[in-house]
Amino acid sequence: MRSFVALPGRRASLLANRAILAFVFIGALAMAFGGQSTSGAAQAPTSHSPPPLASNPARGKVVYDQRCVECHGVAGKGDGPAAHLLIPRPRDFTLGRYKIRTTETGSIPTDEDLLRSVRKGLYGTAMPGWDTILSDADIHEVVAYIKMLSPRFASETPKPIAAAPQVESSPESVRRGADVYATLQCGKCHGSDGRGSGATATTFEDDWRQPLHAADLTEPWTFHGGPGAQDLYMRFSAGMSGTPMPSFKDSTSGGAMWDLANYVVSLARKPLWQMNAQEVAEHYARLDAEARANPVKRGQYLVDTIGCALCHSPVDDHKRMIPGLKMAGGFRIQVVPFGDYPAGNLTSDKETGLGNWTDDEIKRVLTRGILKDGARLLPYPMDWPSYSTMKADDLNAIVAYLRTLPPVSNKVPPPSRTSLPLFLWGKFKLLILGDDPPMVFYPGNIGSAGAGAGAQP
């Protein structure tokens, strides 16, 4: 029987539960705090000849296998073990389609585009900047290897965008940019204030039916391609391939796009790390009010941040989520010597999920570890002692969001208990000897929707 993890110790077991997620959010936070500095980050909207890429594909593959497969997958298809936890999803390198480019719509990116994305990362995503981790030679080699994953780079030539002369920011330019913002109907996605107010929709799907969020234009440190006017001009000119964000190159003039870029830059709010105590308090009071006004959105944020999908979605032998079973449970987790604790079905299915649970029953298992039938869970892998400290509004928000999950029929067996002597021995080791139990994670779906590698012990 193949398994993924066998780590001793409660601390280690929690680490196993959150290992991928920790990598994801550390990278995202690094981008968030690094995004405020624009030195070396802006993409100049002019083409130039980059240095030739290294030609050592063997070394490039070594770097890729060490640093990239967790998100982008072994074959570069954007289907690594962490992929289903990320919004936006990792790039599928085999298609040769890239969002952050200085080239025409439909064109492959330049080498410098790819090098810059690897060096500086993509702000507001899990893609970190590697320039402080990898040598410049390794960055060149891994980019050369990534290009080999798509046949487009062997048969096509990048088509750099010829930018219009830059319009410097001024009150007049910003006012013109506001008019362009209205004319191009940017508010339909980003809202009249850049924060989504009055938007027709703020959540979307890309060309591969993966979820996307419209950027909050008041938080430039989250702009994937950089926060400067030059970066924004290039996004308006090139569009973002595979997303609803189009190119406006044929819809308006270059000067108007510069005005629009200057206007969007002017929308930036003060970042948290520059606020005083009163401003921080007011900022979080506003966020709390927004969360109460939209509990489903708040609940989705909490579920994504906590990483519920990490355990409540079964995975295959390559640690990739099994299609169609996100949040449907069936991931077998063995806590030695206490028994098996399969992750439950959190979808709204009335027979096998939470559809017939009351709100109080859902909150009870979250905060006390007591299932609908009265059975009690260990404090791990379901970390209910931590969730017991959550605010009532946040618990209600999580419930509200879970109610919106489409039903998936996947009957998950109840936890299996070990014999009483082994149970007591485990408790003795845990409480007296301080020897926390190891946990073993099995691939496959142990539920009724389809048996996998972990269906039988």
Helices and strands as residue ranges (DSSP letters): E 6-7, H 10-34, H 57-67, H 69-72, G 83-85, G 93-95, H 111-120, H 136-148, H 152-155, H 171-183, H 187-190, E 203-205, E 211-213, G 220-222, H 229-238, H 254-266, G 272-274, H 277-293, H 295-306, H 308-312, E 332-335, E 339-340, H 359-368, H 384-387, H 392-402, E 416-417, H 420-431, E 439-442
